[in-house]
Amino acid sequence: MGKIKVTECACDGEKIEGLYVIEPTVFKDERGYFMETYNKNDFTEAGLSMDFVQDNQSCSVKGVLRGLHYQKEYPQGKLVRAIRGTVFDVAVDLRQSSETYGKWYGVELSEENKKMFYIPEGFAHGFLVLSDIAEFAYKCTDFYHPGDEGGLIYNDSTINVQWPIPEGMELIMSEKDKKWGSLKDTFKFA
């Protein structure tokens, strides 16, 4: 039915291999809208051949920062989107052999812009909720494996993610997310 627009992501003008912003075709009329959030044929035609095995959804309030997470032995590619509200979504390249190792990319995902973000295996991922509430949905290329999770601290100065934290916003984070290590101390993918 609908095709997708795929944009390769870059940091400082350097393309980050495998990282994409995906915009679905949205059909709007007086009743509302319709869109395909995933169509394997459209993705394959666009050169995206990932295989998804698990869908997840979360709900968070304004100021929640989740991440930056990854799985070590069972890395997950993720196709993420905000189905309600607005988030700033971030991916950090942890592939040691990559020319963009340690580089990050961020994109605003919202129920209004309907953009999706594909983060391949080998990246740390997280998001900050900018609206009063946000519902966040994502498809994964591998299953969640308890005990395999790793993380990278959200404010590592060597990466310098430019989180759009409004003045006066108090971050809400899990105790685990407050204690992740820096890039030099974190797990590295081949």
Rosetta silent file (secondary structure, phi, psi, omega in degrees, C-alpha in Angstrom):
SEQUENCE: MGKIKVTECACDGEKIEGLYVIEPTVFKDERGYFMETYNKNDFTEAGLSMDFVQDNQSCSVKGVLRGLHYQKEYPQGKLVRAIRGTVFDVAVDLRQSSETYGKWYGVELSEENKKMFYIPEGFAHGFLVLSDIAEFAYKCTDFYHPGDEGGLIYNDSTINVQWPIPEGMELIMSEKDKKWGSLKDTFKFA
SCORE:     score description
SCORE:     0.000 S_00000001
   1 L     0.000  -65.413 -177.076    0.000    0.000    0.000 S_00000001
   2 L  -114.313  148.357  175.498    2.419    2.684    1.149 S_00000001
   3 L   -96.443  166.671  179.759    6.104    3.150    0.599 S_00000001
   4 E  -115.405  152.603  172.439    8.572    4.440    3.153 S_00000001
   5 E  -103.523  125.781 -177.835   11.146    7.220    3.006 S_00000001
   6 E  -115.350  127.042  178.928   14.496    6.126    4.449 S_00000001
   7 E  -119.581  126.826  175.946   17.169    8.631    5.485 S_00000001
   8 E   -74.148  140.437 -178.144   20.679    7.583    6.478 S_00000001
   9 E   -91.916  150.476  179.742   21.869    9.245    9.685 S_00000001
  10 E  -140.945  152.370  175.090   25.154   11.112   10.015 S_00000001
  11 E  -123.992  125.335 -177.762   27.214   12.691   12.784 S_00000001
  12 L    52.907   38.668  178.743   29.445   15.639   11.890 S_00000001
  13 L    79.505   -1.831 -178.066   28.784   14.890    8.221 S_00000001
  14 E  -103.087  120.325 -179.227   29.934   11.279    8.562 S_00000001
  15 E   -59.532  134.719  175.980   27.358    8.613    7.707 S_00000001
  16 E  -100.267  108.355 -173.221   26.686    6.166   10.548 S_00000001
  17 E   -58.267  127.856  174.431   26.320    2.795    8.877 S_00000001
  18 E    89.291   -6.146 -176.854   23.035    1.003    9.521 S_00000001
  19 E  -100.024  123.729 -173.354   21.308    3.878   11.361 S_00000001
  20 E  -136.925  144.237  165.280   18.133    5.160    9.650 S_00000001
  21 E   -99.854  131.148 -175.765   15.197    7.513   10.149 S_00000001
  22 E  -121.129  128.942  178.911   12.146    6.017    8.455 S_00000001
  23 E  -116.975  116.618  178.523    9.053    7.954    7.496 S_00000001
  24 E   -76.513  160.147  171.927    5.947    5.977    6.558 S_00000001
  25 L   -76.998  127.740 -178.533    3.377    7.186    4.060 S_00000001
  26 E  -111.929  125.724  178.443    0.470    8.609    6.063 S_00000001
  27 E  -101.705  115.288 -176.999   -3.005    8.728    4.510 S_00000001
  28 E  -115.464  145.702  169.641   -5.115   11.482    6.106 S_00000001
  29 E  -153.427 -169.595 -176.079   -8.713   12.529    5.617 S_00000001
  30 L   -63.099  -17.744  179.811  -11.558   13.979    7.670 S_00000001
  31 L   -83.926  -21.136 -175.603  -11.807   10.720    9.663 S_00000001
  32 E   140.535 -130.166 -179.346   -8.183   10.774   10.821 S_00000001
  33 E  -147.501  165.370  173.089   -5.263    8.878    9.335 S_00000001
  34 E  -141.167  141.367  173.568   -3.969    5.438    8.350 S_00000001
  35 E  -153.559  152.565  171.455   -0.387    4.226    7.949 S_00000001
  36 L   -90.355  122.027 -179.860    1.508    0.973    7.781 S_00000001
  37 L   -84.457  -20.959  174.736    4.027    0.978   10.607 S_00000001
  38 L  -157.029  127.700  174.774    5.852   -2.030    9.190 S_00000001
  39 L  -137.180  111.592 -175.382    5.624   -3.780    5.835 S_00000001
  40 H   -54.483  -39.697  179.811    8.358   -6.330    5.183 S_00000001
  41 H   -63.259  -44.764  179.148    8.113   -5.836    1.404 S_00000001
  42 H   -63.683  -41.171  179.427    8.550   -2.056    1.661 S_00000001
  43 H   -65.385  -44.996  179.462   11.491   -2.450    4.018 S_00000001
  44 H   -61.144  -43.781  178.880   13.148   -5.057    1.791 S_00000001
  45 H   -60.830  -31.967  178.849   12.630   -2.841   -1.276 S_00000001
  46 L   -84.261    2.248  178.510   14.345   -0.002    0.643 S_00000001
  47 L    88.108   13.387 -179.562   17.326   -2.277    1.398 S_00000001
  48 L  -106.778  108.491 -172.071   16.342   -2.981    5.015 S_00000001
  49 L  -113.433   25.818 -179.421   16.307   -6.725    5.593 S_00000001
  50 L   -68.201  154.512 -179.583   16.102   -7.027    9.375 S_00000001
  51 L  -117.931  116.812 -177.141   13.961   -9.764   10.927 S_00000001
  52 L   -92.648  139.260 -176.899   11.894   -8.755   13.948 S_00000001
  53 L  -123.563  -10.243 -175.314   11.035  -11.290   16.681 S_00000001
  54 E  -151.856  138.247  173.135    9.610   -9.225   19.556 S_00000001
  55 E  -111.865  139.642  179.386    7.479   -6.088   20.016 S_00000001
  56 E  -130.201  157.912  175.907    7.699   -3.927   23.152 S_00000001
  57 E  -148.223  140.822  176.701    5.844   -0.878   24.432 S_00000001
  58 E  -134.448  160.200  175.252    6.457    1.484   27.341 S_00000001
  59 E  -129.752  131.875 -176.360    4.729    4.480   28.850 S_00000001
  60 E  -141.336  154.663  178.711    6.709    7.226   30.586 S_00000001
  61 E   -94.846  166.817 -179.103    6.102   10.680   32.031 S_00000001
  62 L   -54.186  134.198  178.402    7.871   13.928   31.161 S_00000001
  63 L    93.610   -9.174  177.891   11.526   13.971   32.203 S_00000001
  64 E   -71.061  130.083  173.706   12.027   10.199   32.122 S_00000001
  65 E  -118.555  115.748  178.652   15.355    9.280   30.558 S_00000001
  66 E  -108.247  127.726  176.802   15.691    5.597   29.700 S_00000001
  67 E   120.086 -174.577    6.272   19.060    4.275   28.589 S_00000001
  68 E   -92.655  120.394 -170.162   21.512    4.114   27.136 S_00000001
  69 E  -110.859  157.656  171.196   20.979    0.328   26.865 S_00000001
  70 E  -160.600  165.635  170.625   22.246   -2.605   24.819 S_00000001
  71 E  -110.696  137.335 -173.197   22.535   -6.397   25.062 S_00000001
  72 L   -80.223  -59.329 -175.493   26.067   -7.806   24.920 S_00000001
  73 L   -86.715  -21.481 -179.355   25.819  -11.421   23.747 S_00000001
  74 L  -127.473   65.121 -175.256   22.384  -11.114   22.133 S_00000001
  75 L   -60.907  146.389 -178.302   22.439   -7.634   20.551 S_00000001
  76 L  -115.637  132.230  163.031   19.137   -6.236   19.371 S_00000001
  77 L   -83.854  146.124 -177.208   18.345   -4.075   16.383 S_00000001
  78 E  -134.226  135.066  171.093   15.370   -1.850   17.236 S_00000001
  79 E  -108.661  109.117 -169.844   12.752   -0.061   15.155 S_00000001
  80 E  -114.950  153.789  176.442   11.374    2.573   17.530 S_00000001
  81 E  -161.921  154.662  174.479    8.589    5.153   17.430 S_00000001
  82 E   -96.156  121.671  179.220    6.484    7.326   19.697 S_00000001
  83 E   -95.662  -13.589  174.401    2.808    6.446   19.370 S_00000001
  84 E  -148.863  134.558  178.108    1.759    9.109   21.867 S_00000001
  85 L    80.408 -160.454 -174.562    3.646   12.228   22.915 S_00000001
  86 E  -138.627  136.045  174.602    7.213   13.199   22.025 S_00000001
  87 E  -131.184  156.069  168.252   10.628   11.752   22.816 S_00000001
  88 E  -104.348  115.390 -173.054   14.199   12.591   21.880 S_00000001
  89 E  -104.980  137.558 -173.215   15.695    9.274   20.820 S_00000001
  90 E  -131.816  140.286  172.468   19.454    8.607   20.789 S_00000001
  91 E  -127.643  138.570  178.125   21.752    5.900   19.437 S_00000001
  92 E  -122.471  127.223 -178.658   25.496    5.631   20.165 S_00000001
  93 E   -73.134  117.614  178.093   27.770    3.496   17.978 S_00000001
  94 L  -111.749   17.215  179.760   29.606    0.921   20.127 S_00000001
  95 E   -85.934  105.724 -174.601   31.056   -1.069   17.198 S_00000001
  96 L   -55.546  -33.554 -178.286   34.789   -0.881   17.803 S_00000001
  97 L   -83.291   -4.155 -177.528   35.606   -1.592   14.139 S_00000001
  98 L   -79.744  144.147  175.635   33.281    1.185   12.928 S_00000001
  99 L   -68.443  -16.180 -178.940   34.634    4.494   11.629 S_00000001
 100 L  -110.376   24.018  177.478   31.904    6.170   13.703 S_00000001
 101 L   -53.808  130.931  178.344   32.659    4.371   16.985 S_00000001
 102 L    84.122   -4.138  178.489   31.565    6.592   19.876 S_00000001
 103 L   -85.453  153.487 -179.516   29.468    8.867   17.639 S_00000001
 104 E  -127.514  160.733  174.205   25.819    9.524   18.421 S_00000001
 105 E  -141.274  139.625  177.949   22.701   10.545   16.565 S_00000001
 106 E  -130.641  147.884 -179.302   19.472   11.875   17.996 S_00000001
 107 E  -146.330  142.187  174.973   16.030   12.430   16.510 S_00000001
 108 E   -83.264  126.363  176.981   12.707   13.689   17.822 S_00000001
 109 E  -114.530  133.374 -178.361    9.994   11.070   17.470 S_00000001
 110 E  -148.699  163.968  175.545    6.392   12.068   18.038 S_00000001
 111 L   -65.205  -24.262  179.198    2.819   11.086   17.410 S_00000001
 112 L   -77.346  -49.339 -175.362    2.672   14.119   15.087 S_00000001
 113 L   -82.535  -17.444  175.084    5.714   13.469   12.869 S_00000001
 114 L    56.684   19.069  177.502    5.225    9.660   12.901 S_00000001
 115 L   -70.597  151.971  173.158    8.925    9.116   12.233 S_00000001
 116 E  -120.874  157.667 -177.485   10.564    5.824   13.139 S_00000001
 117 E  -130.891  125.714  176.445   14.218    5.264   13.986 S_00000001
 118 E  -103.888  122.166  178.308   16.123    2.069   13.224 S_00000001
 119 E  -112.250  115.051 -177.877   19.049    1.343   15.530 S_00000001
 120 L   -76.771  172.158  174.309   21.065   -1.711   14.427 S_00000001
 121 L   -57.306  145.445  178.224   22.839   -4.229   16.621 S_00000001
 122 L    96.943    9.761  179.518   26.000   -2.819   18.175 S_00000001
 123 E  -121.244  150.678  166.348   24.521    0.453   19.427 S_00000001
 124 E   -88.987  146.412 -174.941   23.493    1.781   22.823 S_00000001
 125 E  -136.927  143.106  175.112   19.982    3.241   22.763 S_00000001
 126 E  -163.227  171.450  177.455   17.940    5.549   24.964 S_00000001
 127 E  -151.421  156.600  177.922   15.335    8.280   24.961 S_00000001
 128 E  -117.800  130.298  179.629   14.153   11.334   26.892 S_00000001
 129 E   -84.104  123.058 -177.549   10.424   12.085   27.263 S_00000001
 130 L  -102.044  -21.477 -179.786    9.652   15.693   26.285 S_00000001
 131 L   -95.392  172.265 -179.838    5.826   15.623   26.485 S_00000001
 132 L   -57.311  -36.337  177.414    3.672   15.186   29.593 S_00000001
 133 E  -149.024  149.538  177.483    3.400   11.501   28.757 S_00000001
 134 E  -140.957  135.140  170.211    4.797    9.320   25.986 S_00000001
 135 E  -106.813  130.428 -170.278    3.967    5.856   24.772 S_00000001
 136 E  -124.481  128.076 -178.511    6.914    4.288   23.006 S_00000001
 137 E  -122.402  143.801  177.214    6.761    1.185   20.794 S_00000001
 138 E  -152.899  147.033  176.428    9.578   -0.808   19.303 S_00000001
 139 E  -102.022  142.430 -177.458   10.282   -3.945   17.330 S_00000001
 140 E  -122.385  147.381  179.162   13.420   -5.977   18.164 S_00000001
 141 L   -88.012   -7.679  174.202   15.582   -8.311   16.080 S_00000001
 142 L  -143.528  163.002 -179.037   16.390  -10.539   19.083 S_00000001
 143 L   -77.249  156.365  173.686   14.623  -11.485   22.276 S_00000001
 144 L   -70.907  132.699  179.602   15.252   -9.801   25.609 S_00000001
 145 L  -121.037  104.676  178.546   17.729  -11.839   27.647 S_00000001
 146 L   -54.855  138.876  179.080   17.747  -11.060   31.383 S_00000001
 147 L    87.453   -7.315 -178.651   21.283  -10.648   32.672 S_00000001
 148 L  -102.011   -2.690 -174.694   22.692   -9.727   29.258 S_00000001
 149 E   -74.759  140.683  172.430   21.921   -6.008   29.456 S_00000001
 150 E  -128.076  175.092 -179.847   24.644   -3.398   29.480 S_00000001
 151 E  -158.420  164.139 -179.686   24.577    0.346   29.491 S_00000001
 152 E  -128.940  132.521 -178.073   26.365    3.579   28.853 S_00000001
 153 L   -61.866  137.534 -173.100   25.907    6.638   31.070 S_00000001
 154 L   -65.287  -25.174 -173.917   23.692    9.207   29.340 S_00000001
 155 L  -113.849   31.126  177.631   25.980   12.191   30.030 S_00000001
 156 L   -58.574  122.495 -175.680   29.407   10.799   29.105 S_00000001
 157 L   -69.252  -22.265  178.903   31.482   13.882   28.238 S_00000001
 158 L   -75.458  -24.785  177.378   33.506   12.047   25.560 S_00000001
 159 L   -91.863  -42.449  175.770   30.313   11.362   23.586 S_00000001
 160 L    59.128   51.155  174.335   28.591   14.628   24.536 S_00000001
 161 L   -59.399  132.269 -179.769   25.019   13.772   23.549 S_00000001
 162 L   -92.947   73.441  178.325   23.115   17.053   23.228 S_00000001
 163 L   -64.440  132.671  179.072   19.978   16.048   25.113 S_00000001
 164 L   -82.951   70.311 -177.401   17.310   18.788   24.734 S_00000001
 165 L   -87.359  109.934 -179.607   16.704   19.102   28.475 S_00000001
 166 L   -63.651  150.495  177.860   14.537   22.188   29.054 S_00000001
 167 L   -57.111  132.986  179.430   15.534   24.508   31.874 S_00000001
 168 L    88.796   -9.793  179.015   13.968   23.328   35.109 S_00000001
 169 L   -74.565  127.015  175.841   13.321   19.771   33.901 S_00000001
 170 L   -97.040  124.377 -179.752   14.295   17.222   36.515 S_00000001
 171 L   -72.042  140.905  176.284   15.427   13.939   35.007 S_00000001
 172 E  -115.748  115.485 -175.948   13.731   10.780   36.221 S_00000001
 173 L  -135.268  154.717  173.332   15.961    7.740   35.837 S_00000001
 174 L   -70.305  157.229  177.104   16.213    4.223   37.199 S_00000001
 175 H   -60.194  -37.207  179.546   18.975    3.607   39.727 S_00000001
 176 H   -61.985  -44.562 -177.312   20.592    1.279   37.198 S_00000001
 177 H   -68.136  -24.747  177.714   20.653    3.983   34.495 S_00000001
 178 H   -73.997  -17.010 -171.178   22.315    6.447   36.893 S_00000001
 179 L  -110.358    2.387  178.889   25.230    4.050   37.436 S_00000001
 180 L   -61.591  156.821 -179.143   26.280    2.983   33.924 S_00000001
 181 E   -87.805 -179.752 -178.925   29.918    3.605   33.013 S_00000001
 182 L   -83.846  174.526  179.658   31.570    5.827   30.423 S_00000001
 183 H   -57.380  -42.704 -177.696   32.466    4.933   26.841 S_00000001
 184 H   -65.898  -23.412 -177.375   36.023    3.944   27.778 S_00000001
 185 H  -102.582   -6.130 -173.865   34.702    1.505   30.395 S_00000001
 186 L   -88.027  166.817  176.671   31.692    0.089   28.552 S_00000001
 187 L   -59.995  144.235  177.518   31.301   -3.062   26.494 S_00000001
 188 L  -123.569  135.072  176.457   32.470   -2.814   22.900 S_00000001
 189 E   -85.687  156.294 -179.964   31.081   -4.740   19.937 S_00000001
 190 L   -62.630    0.000    0.000   33.448   -6.147   17.293 S_00000001
